């Protein structure tokens, strides 16, 4: 569910719903009110930022 995905990633449900609306996050409807997302798809939204080597 979107709420659980938001809690797990630290993103807001509003952000996840915007990603669903703009097509960046696939979602599946279960009944008339329940929206489910695949955890792997949610993880793909997150991009790792490489560490910066600050040594000279």
N, C-alpha and C positions, 0 to 999 in steps of 0.2 A: 504494500500500500504506500501511497505517496507520503503519508505521515511518518511511517517507519523509515522510509528512505531519507527523508529530511533529517530525522534524528540521527541516523547512522552517519550521514555525511557532513552534518553541520550546515547544510543549505536550508533555506526556508521552503515551506510548502509552496509559497507563491512563486519562488524561483523555479522550482521543479515544474509547476503547472505552466509557467511561461515557456519552459523548454519543451514541454509536451505540445503546447499550442503552436509553437514555431517549427515543430517537426524534428528538433534535435534529440528528443528523448521519446523513444517508442513507448506507448502505453496500451494497456488492454482493459477493456471495460468488463466488469463482472456484475451483471445486473444493471439496474438503472443508475445507481449512485456510487458504486465501488470502482475505483480506478487502481489498477495494479501496474507496477513497473518491474522489470527484471533488474535485480541488483547488479548484474554485469553491465547492463546498459547505463545504469546510474554511474558506476565506476568509470566508464568510458568518458563521462563528462569532465572528470577531474584530470588535469594534466600536471604531471610532476614537473617541478621547477628545479633545474640542476643547481647544485651548490656552486657558489662563486669562490674561486680560490683567491683569497686576498693577500697571500704571501707574495712578496716581490720577487 
